[in-house]
Amino acid sequence: MSQRLLSMKQVLERIPLSKTEIYRRIRAGTFPIPIRLGPARIAFSADEIDAWILSRTTSGQGRA
């Protein structure tokens, strides 16, 4: 099984939130938890990020 990983930079390109806001949401438990690859390197599961985006678009959150 192969899982695609995204860097923080790639996540920021896909989601219009600041890095600070992403970390705030991770701490709050409302954003996917990153995978630690090394002492100074993290990555996110592309599947989890896609699911997070889909959950926001299908639930009506953020719509006026």
PQR file of N, CA, C, O and H, with PARSE charges and radii, in Angstrom:
ATOM      1  N   MET A   1       0.844  -1.167   0.000 -0.4000 1.5000
ATOM      2  CA  MET A   1       0.000   0.000   0.000 -0.0000 2.0000
ATOM      3  C   MET A   1       0.896   1.239   0.000  0.5500 1.7000
ATOM      4  O   MET A   1       1.811   1.356   0.815 -0.5500 1.4000
ATOM      5  N   SER A   2       0.624   2.142  -0.906 -0.4000 1.5000
ATOM      6  CA  SER A   2       1.407   3.357  -1.016 -0.0000 2.0000
ATOM      7  C   SER A   2       0.555   4.546  -0.587  0.5500 1.7000
ATOM      8  O   SER A   2      -0.574   4.720  -1.045 -0.5500 1.4000
ATOM      9  H   SER A   2      -0.119   2.047  -1.568  0.4000 1.0000
ATOM     10  N   GLN A   3       1.113   5.349   0.288 -0.4000 1.5000
ATOM     11  CA  GLN A   3       0.388   6.523   0.759 -0.0000 2.0000
ATOM     12  C   GLN A   3       1.169   7.765   0.338  0.5500 1.7000
ATOM     13  O   GLN A   3       2.371   7.871   0.584 -0.5500 1.4000
ATOM     14  H   GLN A   3       2.030   5.208   0.660  0.4000 1.0000
ATOM     15  N   ARG A   4       0.476   8.691  -0.292 -0.4000 1.5000
ATOM     16  CA  ARG A   4       1.107   9.924  -0.742 -0.0000 2.0000
ATOM     17  C   ARG A   4       1.148  10.902   0.424  0.5500 1.7000
ATOM     18  O   ARG A   4       0.167  11.068   1.149 -0.5500 1.4000
ATOM     19  H   ARG A   4      -0.500   8.605  -0.492  0.4000 1.0000
ATOM     20  N   LEU A   5       2.294  11.542   0.590 -0.4000 1.5000
ATOM     21  CA  LEU A   5       2.469  12.502   1.660 -0.0000 2.0000
ATOM     22  C   LEU A   5       2.629  13.902   1.085  0.5500 1.7000
ATOM     23  O   LEU A   5       3.176  14.083  -0.003 -0.5500 1.4000
ATOM     24  H   LEU A   5       3.090  11.407   0.000  0.4000 1.0000
ATOM     25  N   LEU A   6       2.144  14.886   1.831 -0.4000 1.5000
ATOM     26  CA  LEU A   6       2.243  16.283   1.423 -0.0000 2.0000
ATOM     27  C   LEU A   6       3.073  17.055   2.443  0.5500 1.7000
ATOM     28  O   LEU A   6       2.928  16.865   3.650 -0.5500 1.4000
ATOM     29  H   LEU A   6       1.699  14.738   2.715  0.4000 1.0000
ATOM     30  N   SER A   7       3.928  17.911   1.950 -0.4000 1.5000
ATOM     31  CA  SER A   7       4.675  18.799   2.836 -0.0000 2.0000
ATOM     32  C   SER A   7       3.750  19.912   3.313  0.5500 1.7000
ATOM     33  O   SER A   7       2.659  20.099   2.775 -0.5500 1.4000
ATOM     34  H   SER A   7       4.046  18.065   0.969  0.4000 1.0000
ATOM     35  N   MET A   8       4.194  20.647   4.326 -0.4000 1.5000
ATOM     36  CA  MET A   8       3.399  21.784   4.801 -0.0000 2.0000
ATOM     37  C   MET A   8       3.198  22.777   3.655  0.5500 1.7000
ATOM     38  O   MET A   8       2.114  23.340   3.508 -0.5500 1.4000
ATOM     39  H   MET A   8       5.080  20.495   4.763  0.4000 1.0000
ATOM     40  N   LYS A   9       4.220  22.991   2.857 -0.4000 1.5000
ATOM     41  CA  LYS A   9       4.107  23.917   1.726 -0.0000 2.0000
ATOM     42  C   LYS A   9       2.996  23.472   0.777  0.5500 1.7000
ATOM     43  O   LYS A   9       2.209  24.299   0.315 -0.5500 1.4000
ATOM     44  H   LYS A   9       5.101  22.534   2.977  0.4000 1.0000
ATOM     45  N   GLN A  10       2.926  22.180   0.485 -0.4000 1.5000
ATOM     46  CA  GLN A  10       1.886  21.663  -0.409 -0.0000 2.0000
ATOM     47  C   GLN A  10       0.502  21.804   0.215  0.5500 1.7000
ATOM     48  O   GLN A  10      -0.464  22.103  -0.487 -0.5500 1.4000
ATOM     49  H   GLN A  10       3.565  21.509   0.860  0.4000 1.0000
ATOM     50  N   VAL A  11       0.398  21.591   1.519 -0.4000 1.5000
ATOM     51  CA  VAL A  11      -0.884  21.760   2.205 -0.0000 2.0000
ATOM     52  C   VAL A  11      -1.321  23.221   2.127  0.5500 1.7000
ATOM     53  O   VAL A  11      -2.485  23.511   1.850 -0.5500 1.4000
ATOM     54  H   VAL A  11       1.183  21.347   2.089  0.4000 1.0000
ATOM     55  N   LEU A  12      -0.389  24.136   2.371 -0.4000 1.5000
ATOM     56  CA  LEU A  12      -0.702  25.563   2.316 -0.0000 2.0000
ATOM     57  C   LEU A  12      -1.142  26.002   0.917  0.5500 1.7000
ATOM     58  O   LEU A  12      -1.926  26.941   0.785 -0.5500 1.4000
ATOM     59  H   LEU A  12       0.556  23.900   2.597  0.4000 1.0000
ATOM     60  N   GLU A  13      -0.649  25.338  -0.117 -0.4000 1.5000
ATOM     61  CA  GLU A  13      -1.064  25.637  -1.490 -0.0000 2.0000
ATOM     62  C   GLU A  13      -2.493  25.174  -1.759  0.5500 1.7000
ATOM     63  O   GLU A  13      -3.176  25.728  -2.620 -0.5500 1.4000
ATOM     64  H   GLU A  13      -0.011  24.575  -0.009  0.4000 1.0000
ATOM     65  N   ARG A  14      -2.944  24.165  -1.026 -0.4000 1.5000
ATOM     66  CA  ARG A  14      -4.276  23.592  -1.245 -0.0000 2.0000
ATOM     67  C   ARG A  14      -5.348  24.189  -0.350  0.5500 1.7000
ATOM     68  O   ARG A  14      -6.528  24.196  -0.702 -0.5500 1.4000
ATOM     69  H   ARG A  14      -2.389  23.715  -0.326  0.4000 1.0000
ATOM     70  N   ILE A  15      -4.936  24.691   0.809 -0.4000 1.5000
ATOM     71  CA  ILE A  15      -5.895  25.167   1.805 -0.0000 2.0000
ATOM     72  C   ILE A  15      -5.583  26.626   2.122  0.5500 1.7000
ATOM     73  O   ILE A  15      -4.454  26.940   2.499 -0.5500 1.4000
ATOM     74  H   ILE A  15      -3.978  24.685   1.095  0.4000 1.0000
ATOM     75  N   PRO A  16      -6.547  27.515   1.979 -0.5600 1.5000
ATOM     76  CA  PRO A  16      -6.291  28.943   2.200  0.2800 2.0000
ATOM     77  C   PRO A  16      -6.285  29.338   3.688  0.5500 1.7000
ATOM     78  O   PRO A  16      -7.055  30.195   4.120 -0.5500 1.4000
ATOM     79  N   LEU A  17      -5.416  28.705   4.438 -0.4000 1.5000
ATOM     80  CA  LEU A  17      -5.231  29.027   5.856 -0.0000 2.0000
ATOM     81  C   LEU A  17      -3.748  29.307   6.083  0.5500 1.7000
ATOM     82  O   LEU A  17      -2.902  28.843   5.319 -0.5500 1.4000
ATOM     83  H   LEU A  17      -4.791  28.008   4.087  0.4000 1.0000
ATOM     84  N   SER A  18      -3.437  30.058   7.121 -0.4000 1.5000
ATOM     85  CA  SER A  18      -2.037  30.301   7.467 -0.0000 2.0000
ATOM     86  C   SER A  18      -1.475  29.070   8.183  0.5500 1.7000
ATOM     87  O   SER A  18      -2.224  28.223   8.668 -0.5500 1.4000
ATOM     88  H   SER A  18      -4.124  30.436   7.741  0.4000 1.0000
ATOM     89  N   LYS A  19      -0.164  28.991   8.237 -0.4000 1.5000
ATOM     90  CA  LYS A  19       0.491  27.899   8.949 -0.0000 2.0000
ATOM     91  C   LYS A  19       0.096  27.935  10.427  0.5500 1.7000
ATOM     92  O   LYS A  19      -0.136  26.892  11.039 -0.5500 1.4000
ATOM     93  H   LYS A  19       0.445  29.679   7.842  0.4000 1.0000
ATOM     94  N   THR A  20       0.020  29.137  10.994 -0.4000 1.5000
ATOM     95  CA  THR A  20      -0.375  29.289  12.391 -0.0000 2.0000
ATOM     96  C   THR A  20      -1.777  28.735  12.621  0.5500 1.7000
ATOM     97  O   THR A  20      -2.013  28.039  13.608 -0.5500 1.4000
ATOM     98  H   THR A  20       0.208  29.984  10.497  0.4000 1.0000
ATOM     99  N   GLU A  21      -2.701  29.035  11.724 -0.4000 1.5000
ATOM    100  CA  GLU A  21      -4.074  28.546  11.867 -0.0000 2.0000
ATOM    101  C   GLU A  21      -4.136  27.027  11.724  0.5500 1.7000
ATOM    102  O   GLU A  21      -4.905  26.373  12.429 -0.5500 1.4000
ATOM    103  H   GLU A  21      -2.509  29.600  10.922  0.4000 1.0000
ATOM    104  N   ILE A  22      -3.347  26.465  10.831 -0.4000 1.5000
ATOM    105  CA  ILE A  22      -3.312  25.003  10.691 -0.0000 2.0000
ATOM    106  C   ILE A  22      -2.844  24.373  11.995  0.5500 1.7000
ATOM    107  O   ILE A  22      -3.460  23.419  12.470 -0.5500 1.4000
ATOM    108  H   ILE A  22      -2.722  26.996  10.259  0.4000 1.0000
ATOM    109  N   TYR A  23      -1.761  24.888  12.585 -0.4000 1.5000
ATOM    110  CA  TYR A  23      -1.278  24.335  13.856 -0.0000 2.0000
ATOM    111  C   TYR A  23      -2.295  24.524  14.974  0.5500 1.7000
ATOM    112  O   TYR A  23      -2.436  23.656  15.836 -0.5500 1.4000
ATOM    113  H   TYR A  23      -1.260  25.663  12.199  0.4000 1.0000
ATOM    114  N   ARG A  24      -2.998  25.639  14.969 -0.4000 1.5000
ATOM    115  CA  ARG A  24      -4.055  25.877  15.966 -0.0000 2.0000
ATOM    116  C   ARG A  24      -5.136  24.803  15.831  0.5500 1.7000
ATOM    117  O   ARG A  24      -5.606  24.255  16.828 -0.5500 1.4000
ATOM    118  H   ARG A  24      -2.884  26.344  14.269  0.4000 1.0000
ATOM    119  N   ARG A  25      -5.516  24.513  14.607 -0.4000 1.5000
ATOM    120  CA  ARG A  25      -6.556  23.494  14.380 -0.0000 2.0000
ATOM    121  C   ARG A  25      -6.061  22.088  14.694  0.5500 1.7000
ATOM    122  O   ARG A  25      -6.840  21.250  15.150 -0.5500 1.4000
ATOM    123  H   ARG A  25      -5.134  24.958  13.797  0.4000 1.0000
ATOM    124  N   ILE A  26      -4.785  21.815  14.461 -0.4000 1.5000
ATOM    125  CA  ILE A  26      -4.225  20.508  14.845 -0.0000 2.0000
ATOM    126  C   ILE A  26      -4.342  20.336  16.357  0.5500 1.7000
ATOM    127  O   ILE A  26      -4.782  19.291  16.837 -0.5500 1.4000
ATOM    128  H   ILE A  26      -4.152  22.495  14.091  0.4000 1.0000
ATOM    129  N   ARG A  27      -3.944  21.374  17.107 -0.4000 1.5000
ATOM    130  CA  ARG A  27      -4.039  21.309  18.580 -0.0000 2.0000
ATOM    131  C   ARG A  27      -5.474  21.160  19.051  0.5500 1.7000
ATOM    132  O   ARG A  27      -5.736  20.504  20.059 -0.5500 1.4000
ATOM    133  H   ARG A  27      -3.587  22.222  16.717  0.4000 1.0000
ATOM    134  N   ALA A  28      -6.406  21.767  18.324 -0.4000 1.5000
ATOM    135  CA  ALA A  28      -7.823  21.682  18.694 -0.0000 2.0000
ATOM    136  C   ALA A  28      -8.454  20.359  18.264  0.5500 1.7000
ATOM    137  O   ALA A  28      -9.581  20.053  18.653 -0.5500 1.4000
ATOM    138  H   ALA A  28      -6.194  22.300  17.505  0.4000 1.0000
ATOM    139  N   GLY A  29      -7.736  19.582  17.470 -0.4000 1.5000
ATOM    140  CA  GLY A  29      -8.266  18.299  17.005 -0.0000 2.0000
ATOM    141  C   GLY A  29      -9.204  18.425  15.821  0.5500 1.7000
ATOM    142  O   GLY A  29      -9.988  17.513  15.555 -0.5500 1.4000
ATOM    143  H   GLY A  29      -6.821  19.831  17.154  0.4000 1.0000
ATOM    144  N   THR A  30      -9.138  19.545  15.102 -0.4000 1.5000
ATOM    145  CA  THR A  30     -10.041  19.760  13.967 -0.0000 2.0000
ATOM    146  C   THR A  30      -9.316  19.751  12.620  0.5500 1.7000
ATOM    147  O   THR A  30      -9.882  20.152  11.603 -0.5500 1.4000
ATOM    148  H   THR A  30      -8.502  20.285  15.318  0.4000 1.0000
ATOM    149  N   PHE A  31      -8.069  19.295  12.619 -0.4000 1.5000
ATOM    150  CA  PHE A  31      -7.287  19.209  11.387 -0.0000 2.0000
ATOM    151  C   PHE A  31      -6.437  17.948  11.479  0.5500 1.7000
ATOM    152  O   PHE A  31      -6.022  17.572  12.575 -0.5500 1.4000
ATOM    153  H   PHE A  31      -7.609  18.969  13.445  0.4000 1.0000
ATOM    154  N   PRO A  32      -6.168  17.284  10.351 -0.5600 1.5000
ATOM    155  CA  PRO A  32      -5.368  16.055  10.397  0.2800 2.0000
ATOM    156  C   PRO A  32      -4.004  16.252  11.070  0.5500 1.7000
ATOM    157  O   PRO A  32      -3.340  17.270  10.875 -0.5500 1.4000
ATOM    158  N   ILE A  33      -3.615  15.278  11.844 -0.4000 1.5000
ATOM    159  CA  ILE A  33      -2.337  15.308  12.554 -0.0000 2.0000
ATOM    160  C   ILE A  33      -1.222  14.925  11.580  0.5500 1.7000
ATOM    161  O   ILE A  33      -1.340  13.931  10.863 -0.5500 1.4000
ATOM    162  H   ILE A  33      -4.154  14.451  12.002  0.4000 1.0000
ATOM    163  N   PRO A  34      -0.146  15.704  11.553 -0.5600 1.5000
ATOM    164  CA  PRO A  34       0.954  15.379  10.645  0.2800 2.0000
ATOM    165  C   PRO A  34       1.746  14.162  11.115  0.5500 1.7000
ATOM    166  O   PRO A  34       1.682  13.759  12.276 -0.5500 1.4000
ATOM    167  N   ILE A  35       2.482  13.603  10.186 -0.4000 1.5000
ATOM    168  CA  ILE A  35       3.372  12.462  10.449 -0.0000 2.0000
ATOM    169  C   ILE A  35       4.777  13.029  10.605  0.5500 1.7000
ATOM    170  O   ILE A  35       5.251  13.766   9.740 -0.5500 1.4000
ATOM    171  H   ILE A  35       2.534  13.931   9.243  0.4000 1.0000
ATOM    172  N   ARG A  36       5.438  12.691  11.698 -0.4000 1.5000
ATOM    173  CA  ARG A  36       6.812  13.163  11.903 -0.0000 2.0000
ATOM    174  C   ARG A  36       7.766  12.269  11.116  0.5500 1.7000
ATOM    175  O   ARG A  36       7.817  11.058  11.328 -0.5500 1.4000
ATOM    176  H   ARG A  36       5.053  12.092  12.401  0.4000 1.0000
ATOM    177  N   LEU A  37       8.519  12.885  10.205 -0.4000 1.5000
ATOM    178  CA  LEU A  37       9.473  12.157   9.381 -0.0000 2.0000
ATOM    179  C   LEU A  37      10.888  12.243   9.931  0.5500 1.7000
ATOM    180  O   LEU A  37      11.735  11.410   9.608 -0.5500 1.4000
ATOM    181  H   LEU A  37       8.477  13.869  10.033  0.4000 1.0000
ATOM    182  N   GLY A  38      11.140  13.229  10.744 -0.4000 1.5000
ATOM    183  CA  GLY A  38      12.460  13.447  11.323 -0.0000 2.0000
ATOM    184  C   GLY A  38      12.359  14.550  12.355  0.5500 1.7000
ATOM    185  O   GLY A  38      11.260  15.021  12.650 -0.5500 1.4000
ATOM    186  H   GLY A  38      10.452  13.906  11.006  0.4000 1.0000
ATOM    187  N   PRO A  39      13.487  14.970  12.910 -0.5600 1.5000
ATOM    188  CA  PRO A  39      13.452  15.976  13.964  0.2800 2.0000
ATOM    189  C   PRO A  39      12.860  17.318  13.527  0.5500 1.7000
ATOM    190  O   PRO A  39      12.268  18.024  14.343 -0.5500 1.4000
ATOM    191  N   ALA A  40      13.010  17.668  12.275 -0.4000 1.5000
ATOM    192  CA  ALA A  40      12.517  18.966  11.808 -0.0000 2.0000
ATOM    193  C   ALA A  40      11.677  18.832  10.546  0.5500 1.7000
ATOM    194  O   ALA A  40      11.574  19.775   9.762 -0.5500 1.4000
ATOM    195  H   ALA A  40      13.491  17.095  11.612  0.4000 1.0000
ATOM    196  N   ARG A  41      11.081  17.671  10.350 -0.4000 1.5000
ATOM    197  CA  ARG A  41      10.334  17.444   9.110 -0.0000 2.0000
ATOM    198  C   ARG A  41       9.038  16.707   9.402  0.5500 1.7000
ATOM    199  O   ARG A  41       9.031  15.670  10.066 -0.5500 1.4000
ATOM    200  H   ARG A  41      11.164  16.905  10.987  0.4000 1.0000
ATOM    201  N   ILE A  42       7.925  17.266   8.890 -0.4000 1.5000
ATOM    202  CA  ILE A  42       6.624  16.611   9.012 -0.0000 2.0000
ATOM    203  C   ILE A  42       6.004  16.506   7.625  0.5500 1.7000
ATOM    204  O   ILE A  42       6.426  17.171   6.679 -0.5500 1.4000
ATOM    205  H   ILE A  42       7.930  18.108   8.351  0.4000 1.0000
ATOM    206  N   ALA A  43       5.006  15.663   7.535 -0.4000 1.5000
ATOM    207  CA  ALA A  43       4.235  15.527   6.298 -0.0000 2.0000
ATOM    208  C   ALA A  43       2.811  15.160   6.690  0.5500 1.7000
ATOM    209  O   ALA A  43       2.554  14.667   7.788 -0.5500 1.4000
ATOM    210  H   ALA A  43       4.664  15.123   8.304  0.4000 1.0000
ATOM    211  N   PHE A  44       1.906  15.413   5.773 -0.4000 1.5000
ATOM    212  CA  PHE A  44       0.496  15.108   5.995 -0.0000 2.0000
ATOM    213  C   PHE A  44       0.056  14.046   5.006  0.5500 1.7000
ATOM    214  O   PHE A  44       0.528  14.018   3.869 -0.5500 1.4000
ATOM    215  H   PHE A  44       2.116  15.814   4.882  0.4000 1.0000
ATOM    216  N   SER A  45      -0.835  13.184   5.428 -0.4000 1.5000
ATOM    217  CA  SER A  45      -1.427  12.198   4.532 -0.0000 2.0000
ATOM    218  C   SER A  45      -2.315  12.933   3.527  0.5500 1.7000
ATOM    219  O   SER A  45      -3.224  13.667   3.913 -0.5500 1.4000
ATOM    220  H   SER A  45      -1.218  13.207   6.351  0.4000 1.0000
ATOM    221  N   ALA A  46      -2.048  12.733   2.249 -0.4000 1.5000
ATOM    222  CA  ALA A  46      -2.848  13.382   1.205 -0.0000 2.0000
ATOM    223  C   ALA A  46      -4.302  12.941   1.307  0.5500 1.7000
ATOM    224  O   ALA A  46      -5.209  13.744   1.086 -0.5500 1.4000
ATOM    225  H   ALA A  46      -1.309  12.136   1.935  0.4000 1.0000
ATOM    226  N   ASP A  47      -4.533  11.679   1.638 -0.4000 1.5000
ATOM    227  CA  ASP A  47      -5.905  11.178   1.784 -0.0000 2.0000
ATOM    228  C   ASP A  47      -6.644  11.895   2.913  0.5500 1.7000
ATOM    229  O   ASP A  47      -7.818  12.236   2.771 -0.5500 1.4000
ATOM    230  H   ASP A  47      -3.797  11.027   1.817  0.4000 1.0000
ATOM    231  N   GLU A  48      -5.949  12.127   4.047 -0.4000 1.5000
ATOM    232  CA  GLU A  48      -6.580  12.810   5.177 -0.0000 2.0000
ATOM    233  C   GLU A  48      -6.860  14.275   4.847  0.5500 1.7000
ATOM    234  O   GLU A  48      -7.896  14.809   5.241 -0.5500 1.4000
ATOM    235  H   GLU A  48      -4.995  11.850   4.162  0.4000 1.0000
ATOM    236  N   ILE A  49      -5.956  14.923   4.136 -0.4000 1.5000
ATOM    237  CA  ILE A  49      -6.174  16.321   3.734 -0.0000 2.0000
ATOM    238  C   ILE A  49      -7.345  16.394   2.762  0.5500 1.7000
ATOM    239  O   ILE A  49      -8.197  17.274   2.886 -0.5500 1.4000
ATOM    240  H   ILE A  49      -5.113  14.490   3.816  0.4000 1.0000
ATOM    241  N   ASP A  50      -7.396  15.476   1.793 -0.4000 1.5000
ATOM    242  CA  ASP A  50      -8.518  15.450   0.846 -0.0000 2.0000
ATOM    243  C   ASP A  50      -9.840  15.236   1.569  0.5500 1.7000
ATOM    244  O   ASP A  50     -10.839  15.879   1.245 -0.5500 1.4000
ATOM    245  H   ASP A  50      -6.704  14.761   1.692  0.4000 1.0000
ATOM    246  N   ALA A  51      -9.850  14.329   2.553 -0.4000 1.5000
ATOM    247  CA  ALA A  51     -11.069  14.052   3.312 -0.0000 2.0000
ATOM    248  C   ALA A  51     -11.476  15.279   4.125  0.5500 1.7000
ATOM    249  O   ALA A  51     -12.664  15.581   4.236 -0.5500 1.4000
ATOM    250  H   ALA A  51      -9.038  13.806   2.815  0.4000 1.0000
ATOM    251  N   TRP A  52     -10.492  15.995   4.698 -0.4000 1.5000
ATOM    252  CA  TRP A  52     -10.784  17.205   5.462 -0.0000 2.0000
ATOM    253  C   TRP A  52     -11.421  18.261   4.554  0.5500 1.7000
ATOM    254  O   TRP A  52     -12.412  18.890   4.928 -0.5500 1.4000
ATOM    255  H   TRP A  52      -9.527  15.750   4.608  0.4000 1.0000
ATOM    256  N   ILE A  53     -10.854  18.452   3.371 -0.4000 1.5000
ATOM    257  CA  ILE A  53     -11.404  19.417   2.414 -0.0000 2.0000
ATOM    258  C   ILE A  53     -12.822  19.011   2.030  0.5500 1.7000
ATOM    259  O   ILE A  53     -13.726  19.846   2.018 -0.5500 1.4000
ATOM    260  H   ILE A  53     -10.050  17.942   3.068  0.4000 1.0000
ATOM    261  N   LEU A  54     -13.021  17.736   1.718 -0.4000 1.5000
ATOM    262  CA  LEU A  54     -14.344  17.245   1.328 -0.0000 2.0000
ATOM    263  C   LEU A  54     -15.355  17.431   2.451  0.5500 1.7000
ATOM    264  O   LEU A  54     -16.506  17.788   2.199 -0.5500 1.4000
ATOM    265  H   LEU A  54     -12.287  17.057   1.728  0.4000 1.0000
ATOM    266  N   SER A  55     -14.935  17.192   3.681 -0.4000 1.5000
ATOM    267  CA  SER A  55     -15.866  17.353   4.803 -0.0000 2.0000
ATOM    268  C   SER A  55     -16.301  18.806   4.956  0.5500 1.7000
ATOM    269  O   SER A  55     -17.420  19.077   5.393 -0.5500 1.4000
ATOM    270  H   SER A  55     -14.001  16.902   3.886  0.4000 1.0000
ATOM    271  N   ARG A  56     -15.433  19.731   4.603 -0.4000 1.5000
ATOM    272  CA  ARG A  56     -15.781  21.145   4.688 -0.0000 2.0000
ATOM    273  C   ARG A  56     -16.710  21.560   3.549  0.5500 1.7000
ATOM    274  O   ARG A  56     -17.574  22.416   3.743 -0.5500 1.4000
ATOM    275  H   ARG A  56     -14.525  19.511   4.248  0.4000 1.0000
ATOM    276  N   THR A  57     -16.549  20.980   2.389 -0.4000 1.5000
ATOM    277  CA  THR A  57     -17.372  21.374   1.246 -0.0000 2.0000
ATOM    278  C   THR A  57     -18.729  20.706   1.265  0.5500 1.7000
ATOM    279  O   THR A  57     -19.688  21.260   0.729 -0.5500 1.4000
ATOM    280  H   THR A  57     -15.848  20.285   2.231  0.4000 1.0000
ATOM    281  N   THR A  58     -18.842  19.529   1.868 -0.4000 1.5000
ATOM    282  CA  THR A  58     -20.128  18.828   1.878 -0.0000 2.0000
ATOM    283  C   THR A  58     -20.967  19.179   3.099  0.5500 1.7000
ATOM    284  O   THR A  58     -22.181  18.979   3.090 -0.5500 1.4000
ATOM    285  H   THR A  58     -18.062  19.079   2.304  0.4000 1.0000
ATOM    286  N   SER A  59     -20.331  19.704   4.156 -0.4000 1.5000
ATOM    287  CA  SER A  59     -21.100  20.005   5.370 -0.0000 2.0000
ATOM    288  C   SER A  59     -21.678  21.408   5.347  0.5500 1.7000
ATOM    289  O   SER A  59     -22.487  21.757   6.206 -0.5500 1.4000
ATOM    290  H   SER A  59     -19.345  19.867   4.162  0.4000 1.0000
ATOM    291  N   GLY A  60     -21.275  22.216   4.375 -0.4000 1.5000
ATOM    292  CA  GLY A  60     -21.793  23.566   4.299 -0.0000 2.0000
ATOM    293  C   GLY A  60     -21.051  24.547   5.172  0.5500 1.7000
ATOM    294  O   GLY A  60     -21.435  25.714   5.250 -0.5500 1.4000
ATOM    295  H   GLY A  60     -20.619  21.932   3.677  0.4000 1.0000
ATOM    296  N   GLN A  61     -19.972  24.091   5.846 -0.4000 1.5000
ATOM    297  CA  GLN A  61     -19.207  24.983   6.699 -0.0000 2.0000
ATOM    298  C   GLN A  61     -18.531  26.048   5.847  0.5500 1.7000
ATOM    299  O   GLN A  61     -18.042  25.777   4.750 -0.5500 1.4000
ATOM    300  H   GLN A  61     -19.661  23.143   5.782  0.4000 1.0000
ATOM    301  N   GLY A  62     -18.516  27.237   6.369 -0.4000 1.5000
ATOM    302  CA  GLY A  62     -17.849  28.324   5.671 -0.0000 2.0000
ATOM    303  C   GLY A  62     -18.687  28.981   4.596  0.5500 1.7000
ATOM    304  O   GLY A  62     -18.216  29.894   3.917 -0.5500 1.4000
ATOM    305  H   GLY A  62     -18.913  27.457   7.260  0.4000 1.0000
ATOM    306  N   ARG A  63     -19.910  28.536   4.429 -0.4000 1.5000
ATOM    307  CA  ARG A  63     -20.798  29.137   3.427 -0.0000 2.0000
ATOM    308  C   ARG A  63     -21.650  30.199   4.065  0.5500 1.7000
ATOM    309  O   ARG A  63     -22.065  30.070   5.217 -0.5500 1.4000
ATOM    310  H   ARG A  63     -20.292  27.795   4.981  0.4000 1.0000
ATOM    311  N   ALA A  64     -21.912  31.246   3.318 -0.4000 1.5000
ATOM    312  CA  ALA A  64     -22.738  32.336   3.847 -0.0000 2.0000
ATOM    313  C   ALA A  64     -24.212  32.008   3.735  0.5500 1.7000
ATOM    314  O   ALA A  64     -25.055  32.813   4.132 -0.5500 1.4000
ATOM    315  H   ALA A  64     -21.575  31.350   2.382  0.4000 1.0000
TER
END
